[in-house]
């Protein structure tokens, strides 16, 4: 049985278009993290939502975290299809990177919550509404930022089970997926305290001071993190070159060049070999071997 581990969940900003267009989109994305946590085996440790892409840290088996990612992509695509203006192109391509060493973990956990401040927004990460940065290393008397309405008035959370069907659907943007009835909602937020594993995040750093050090995010640590992400993401060859490489490997393995003649197990084998030798991206592998990308990610190691 596969052991759980940390995974860095994010979207490729270069391949994601019109991700956030309005405040309503921010609410939909924020609450979608809760919906996906409730309907997958993955544990959410941290996240933040930028106008161009999300970042999060998950804990679970590869299968659980892939389930979270697939659900997130599908649900937000359905939401975007209903809400985007005619002619406004939408695309979302999420990625999942295994966290294989402690240094990467220390860097990426902080990275997932400091994004708004690092990217120049006039807000500290611990005041940012659209992420979980306000939850860690806080005293028990701290009041969550989501409890205050836009006028600064303090509101009382309400269990979602006490709400009507229409309001529940407005919160989850789904008729099929639900969250537990005892989960609390305040000011339109499905509160992350319902599902975010704060203790696990704090355990990564152990002390307040060590956490402070890593939230400073000097350029060297950020460059190392981005290098790791690029390494896991893989490369994309020109289409003609990629097809030629794929044909060569297919002939070496199976005696002919056309992957369409292969059954599903052998297409997976071909994809595994292409990934191992050339680090091709999953998107390009999917096109070359005629297997859906989400299915490939279940069998081809990152």
RAPE-V386616 format. One record per residue. PSI is psi in degrees with one decimal (none if undefined). NEAR is the number of other C-alpha atoms within 10 Angstrom. D_CENTER is the distance of its C-alpha to the mean C-alpha in Angstrom with 1 decimal. Layout:
# RAPE-V386616
PSI|NEAR|D_CENTER, PSI|NEAR|D_CENTER
This chain:
# RAPE-V386616
136.8|4|23.8, 136.0|8|20.5, 146.6|7|19.8, 155.3|15|16.6, 176.1|14|14.9, 144.4|23|12.0, 137.2|27|8.9, 115.9|24|6.9, 131.3|24|3.3, 174.9|22|3.9, 145.6|20|6.4, 108.7|17|9.9, -31.8|15|11.9, -22.6|10|15.0, 12.5|13|14.2, 126.7|16|12.7, 138.1|17|15.7, 47.0|16|16.6, -48.8|24|13.2, 122.4|19|14.9, -13.6|12|18.7, 169.8|10|19.8, -34.1|10|19.5, -37.8|11|19.0, -38.2|17|15.8, -46.7|18|14.5, -44.7|19|15.8, -43.6|22|14.3, -43.8|25|10.7, -48.8|25|11.5, -25.3|22|13.2, -31.2|22|10.7, -41.3|23|8.6, -42.3|23|12.1, -44.3|25|13.0, -36.0|25|10.3, -39.0|25|11.2, -20.8|19|14.8, 20.0|16|14.7, 171.1|18|13.0, 0.8|18|14.2, 147.0|24|11.1, 128.6|22|11.7, 125.1|28|9.6, -35.9|23|11.2, 161.1|29|10.1, 161.2|28|8.0, 151.9|25|9.5, 119.9|24|9.6, 166.9|17|11.8, -14.0|16|14.0, -19.6|17|12.7, 160.8|21|8.8, 159.4|22|6.1, 141.6|24|5.4, 161.0|24|5.1, 123.0|28|7.4, 156.9|30|8.0, 130.6|22|11.6, -176.4|20|13.2, 163.6|19|14.7, -40.2|24|13.1, -42.6|17|14.1, -45.3|19|12.5, -33.8|29|9.0, -38.0|23|9.6, -42.2|20|10.9, -49.5|26|8.0, -45.3|24|6.0, -43.2|17|9.5, -43.2|19|10.3, -49.3|19|7.7, -49.6|18|8.9, -44.6|12|12.4, -40.2|20|12.8, -30.7|18|11.8, -41.6|16|14.0, -43.2|12|16.7, -46.2|16|16.5, -37.8|20|16.8, -31.5|14|19.6, -24.3|9|21.5, -15.9|12|21.1, 141.3|14|21.2, 152.5|10|24.8, 135.2|7|26.7, -5.7|6|26.3, 108.5|9|23.1, 134.8|13|20.8, 136.3|16|17.2, 146.3|12|14.7, 121.1|22|10.9, 105.5|16|9.8, 157.0|18|6.3, 157.0|20|6.8, 118.5|23|6.9, 127.4|18|9.6, 140.4|21|12.0, 107.9|19|13.4, -8.6|11|17.1, 161.3|9|19.2, -37.3|10|19.8, -43.0|12|20.0, -40.9|16|16.5, -46.9|20|15.3, -39.0|19|17.4, -45.0|17|16.3, -32.4|25|12.5, -45.9|27|12.7, -40.3|24|14.8, -36.6|26|12.9, -14.9|25|9.8, -18.5|26|12.6, 0.8|24|15.3, -47.7|22|13.7, -42.6|23|15.9, -43.9|15|19.0, -35.4|16|18.5, 6.3|9|18.1, 4.0|9|21.4, 142.5|12|20.8, 59.6|10|23.9, 142.3|12|22.2, 149.5|15|21.5, -28.2|21|18.1, -1.8|19|19.9, 1.0|16|21.1, 124.2|22|18.0, -33.7|19|17.5, 35.6|22|13.9, 179.1|25|12.4, 14.1|28|13.6, -20.8|22|15.8, -0.9|19|18.9, -14.6|23|18.5, 141.6|16|19.4, 46.0|18|23.0, 155.8|12|24.6, 161.1|8|27.9, -20.9|6|28.4, -6.3|6|30.2, 135.5|9|27.2, 125.1|13|26.4, 143.1|18|22.8, -23.2|17|22.3, -6.6|23|21.3, -13.3|19|24.8, 131.6|15|26.5, -176.4|13|27.1, -15.6|9|27.6, 1.5|6|31.2, 6.4|9|30.4, 143.4|8|31.7, 128.4|16|30.4, 153.3|12|29.3, 130.5|10|29.3, 151.0|17|26.3, 135.4|15|27.1, 137.1|14|26.0, -25.2|21|24.3, -18.5|15|26.9, -0.9|11|29.6, 157.0|12|28.2, 166.0|9|29.4, -41.2|12|27.6, -44.1|10|27.2, -39.7|12|25.5, -43.1|17|23.1, -32.9|14|22.2, -31.5|12|21.8, -41.4|21|19.3, -17.0|24|17.2, 39.8|21|18.0, 142.7|15|18.9, -17.1|11|22.3, -35.7|7|21.2, 139.4|13|18.3, 169.5|18|19.4, 162.1|19|18.7, 144.8|13|21.6, -24.9|11|24.6, 0.4|12|24.9, 140.5|18|21.6, 145.1|20|22.6, 140.6|23|22.0, 128.2|18|23.3, 34.9|16|23.8, 0.1|16|21.4, 129.2|19|18.5, 107.9|28|17.4, 131.0|21|17.8, -17.3|26|15.1, -16.9|15|18.1, -28.2|16|18.1, -14.9|17|15.2, 132.8|21|13.8, 84.8|18|15.6, -42.6|17|17.4, -37.6|13|19.9, -43.1|15|17.6, -48.4|21|16.1, -31.8|17|19.8, -23.0|10|20.9, -38.6|15|19.0, -28.8|19|21.4, -41.8|13|24.3, 155.6|11|26.1, -41.9|12|25.8, -39.7|11|27.2, -38.4|12|24.9, -44.6|20|21.9, -41.2|13|23.8, -45.1|12|24.4, -23.1|18|20.8, -12.7|20|19.8, -23.7|13|22.5, 64.7|17|20.4, 159.4|10|23.3, -38.1|9|23.0, -43.2|8|23.7, -38.2|18|20.7, -40.9|14|18.4, -37.6|12|20.0, -40.6|14|19.6, -45.3|18|15.9, -34.5|12|15.7, -42.4|12|18.1, -43.4|14|16.1, -42.7|17|13.1, -37.5|12|15.8, -45.2|14|17.5, -34.8|18|14.7, -34.4|19|13.9, 178.6|17|17.6, 162.7|16|20.2, 118.3|16|21.5, 164.1|15|25.2, 146.9|10|27.3, -44.8|12|27.5, -43.0|9|31.1, -42.3|11|30.7, -41.7|19|27.6, -35.9|19|29.7, -44.3|14|32.7, -44.8|17|30.8, -43.4|22|29.4, -40.3|20|33.0, -47.2|15|34.4, -39.9|20|32.2, -42.4|24|32.7, -40.3|14|36.5, -40.9|11|36.5, -39.4|14|34.7, -4.6|14|36.3, 0.2|11|39.3, 165.7|14|38.1, -14.4|18|35.7, 110.8|16|34.2, -19.9|21|30.9, -16.4|11|31.6, -6.2|11|34.5, 149.9|17|32.2, 173.8|9|31.2, -46.4|14|27.5, -39.4|10|27.9, -28.6|16|29.5, -38.8|21|26.9, -42.4|23|24.3, -42.9|17|26.8, -44.3|24|27.2, -41.1|28|23.4, -42.2|19|23.3, -40.7|18|26.4, -40.1|22|25.1, -41.8|19|21.9, -41.0|13|24.1, -36.0|10|26.7, -2.8|14|25.1, 35.8|19|21.3, 146.9|22|20.7, 156.1|20|17.3, -34.2|23|15.9, -43.5|18|16.5, -38.6|20|20.1, -42.8|25|20.7, -43.4|20|19.9, -38.2|14|22.6, -38.6|23|25.0, 2.2|26|25.2, 46.2|17|24.6, 133.3|16|21.9, 142.1|13|18.7, -43.3|16|15.7, -34.4|15|13.8, -40.4|13|17.1, -41.6|20|17.6, -19.6|18|14.4, -25.7|14|16.1, -17.4|14|19.2, 123.5|17|18.7, 140.3|12|17.7, none|18|15.3
